[in-house]
């Protein structure tokens, strides 16, 4: 049996025929529970005088666990499994987004204004004044979600086609939480020059570019070059969205434990795109000290042959020059932030941290340390999982950030916007709600995106 917890991400519906005796359905639900799954719904589909057809829906931990649950049900006397539906795959059938016109096209009059001949006048107005594209076209409210499929979730380099379900989901979140029209742009190339040129060429249709799931260190160069080339904001969500949400969560976690940002020592496991952006934003906010840890160990000034991003970290973090392993770095540290790999630490490692420690174990789906073990020793624990308290989820940031940038007609994303967004997210919780299990607002809190958008608009450079 798997040690992972059941979740809606592996929800299945099993259609089974059971005998019509009064205890049959009870045996079915008991079997699911004893198999480690969680029953979420049970519906009677049909019946006759000898049998009942039921759909039993349950959350499982992974695909293998789902197979075990189905096998256990099929082994019950008087039960026959007829069909198994994976509810996640059903949700994705045909994709998750579509395009709908904003104007009616009911007659010739409306067609003549929306399209030819009337549209020609609008085209000429934009040709005369290109800035009018923000006012008279979809550019006003549209973002491109761009990926090369090289670093998708925790799945790695799976390519553009396989990345499309994630990009569709991102676009749906943009619309749901920020009212932003976003569209997936998946590129069948991982050549930096080609990606930069393609995005430059398509940029006129968009009010912003959201780079997504592009592997480090190429993502740094791609973002930097596009920022220089384009007059619209370029935002790499894996970097800046994660950094904003982590800073917001840490701000409130420090309020809970009564520590100041300038006094704490932070250890970050993972110096890729997310980890680097987190550390840079924490340093900008005045954190006491940071140790960056990755495949080569703790980054320090004596290291040679580092990439430019790692060299920057080596030069600007790890004040005391620590050169040991990850558990050693944690001894006496106030904060652990993991954006790396599962099961790197134990509860004993967390116990060696400073009093009232803060642990953000954000690797998905399995964090760097079991959150149940971490809670035995740390005051505040957060993960990236939706089935645990204090989920640090980028959807708290990017819809509001882009809403604010689009409304401000911003030409770039700035560090001041990031700090403002983090403060806005943290303040939504409110002093009266703050506690070790509530350091970030719910992703469904309707106040978040408007608060972030307002903060970003206020922080945007005045034109």
VENKA-V621541 format. One record per pair of residues at least 24 apart in sequence whose ideal C-beta (glycine too) atoms are under 6 Angstrom apart, sorted by the first residue. I is the first residue (numbers start at 0). GAP is how many residues later the second one is. Records with the same first field share a line. If there is no record, write none. Layout:
BEGIN
I = GAP, GAP
END
This chain:
BEGIN
0 = 35
1 = 59, 60, 63
3 = 57
4 = 382
5 = 31, 32, 53, 54, 55
6 = 52, 380
7 = 51
9 = 50, 52, 56
10 = 48, 76
11 = 54, 72, 74
12 = 42, 44, 72
13 = 42, 70
14 = 40, 67, 68
15 = 38, 63, 65
16 = 34, 36, 63
17 = 34, 61
18 = 59
19 = 30, 31, 32
30 = 41, 42, 45
31 = 26
34 = 34, 37
36 = 32
91 = 73
94 = 73
95 = 72, 76
96 = 71, 74, 75
133 = 275
138 = 68
140 = 40, 265
141 = 39, 64, 65
142 = 37, 39, 65, 67, 259
143 = 41, 62, 65
144 = 25, 26, 37, 39, 65, 67
145 = 39, 53, 65
146 = 39, 65, 66
147 = 39, 42, 66
149 = 40, 64, 65
150 = 62, 64
151 = 61
153 = 210
159 = 26, 27, 28
172 = 222
173 = 225
176 = 218, 222, 272
177 = 221, 222, 224, 225, 271
179 = 222, 223
191 = 26, 29, 30
194 = 27
195 = 26, 29
198 = 27
199 = 29
202 = 27
206 = 25, 199
207 = 24, 25, 194, 197
208 = 25
209 = 25, 27
210 = 25
211 = 25
215 = 56, 57
216 = 90, 92
218 = 54
219 = 89
230 = 180
232 = 172, 177, 179, 180
234 = 178
236 = 157, 161
237 = 35, 36
238 = 34, 38
239 = 37, 178
240 = 153, 156, 157
241 = 32, 152
242 = 34, 35, 38
243 = 153, 174, 177, 178
244 = 147, 149, 151, 152
245 = 32
246 = 34, 175
247 = 174, 177, 178
248 = 133, 143, 190, 191
250 = 175
251 = 174, 177, 182, 187
252 = 105, 127, 186
255 = 124, 180
256 = 99, 122
260 = 24, 25, 26
261 = 24, 26
262 = 25
263 = 24, 70, 71
264 = 24, 68, 69
265 = 24, 69
266 = 24, 62, 63, 66, 69
267 = 24, 69
268 = 24, 69, 71, 99
269 = 69, 70
270 = 42
273 = 65
274 = 64
275 = 33
280 = 137
283 = 131
288 = 30
289 = 27
290 = 27, 31, 38
291 = 25
292 = 33, 36
297 = 24, 25, 31
337 = 24, 25, 30
341 = 24
343 = 24
344 = 24
346 = 26, 29
349 = 24, 27, 28
350 = 26
361 = 30
378 = 57
379 = 56
388 = 48
389 = 49
392 = 50
394 = 48
395 = 29, 52
396 = 24
398 = 50
399 = 49, 52, 53
400 = 55
402 = 50
403 = 49, 52, 53
404 = 51
406 = 50
407 = 49, 52
409 = 50
415 = 43
416 = 39, 42
419 = 35, 39
420 = 31, 34, 35
423 = 27, 28, 31
END
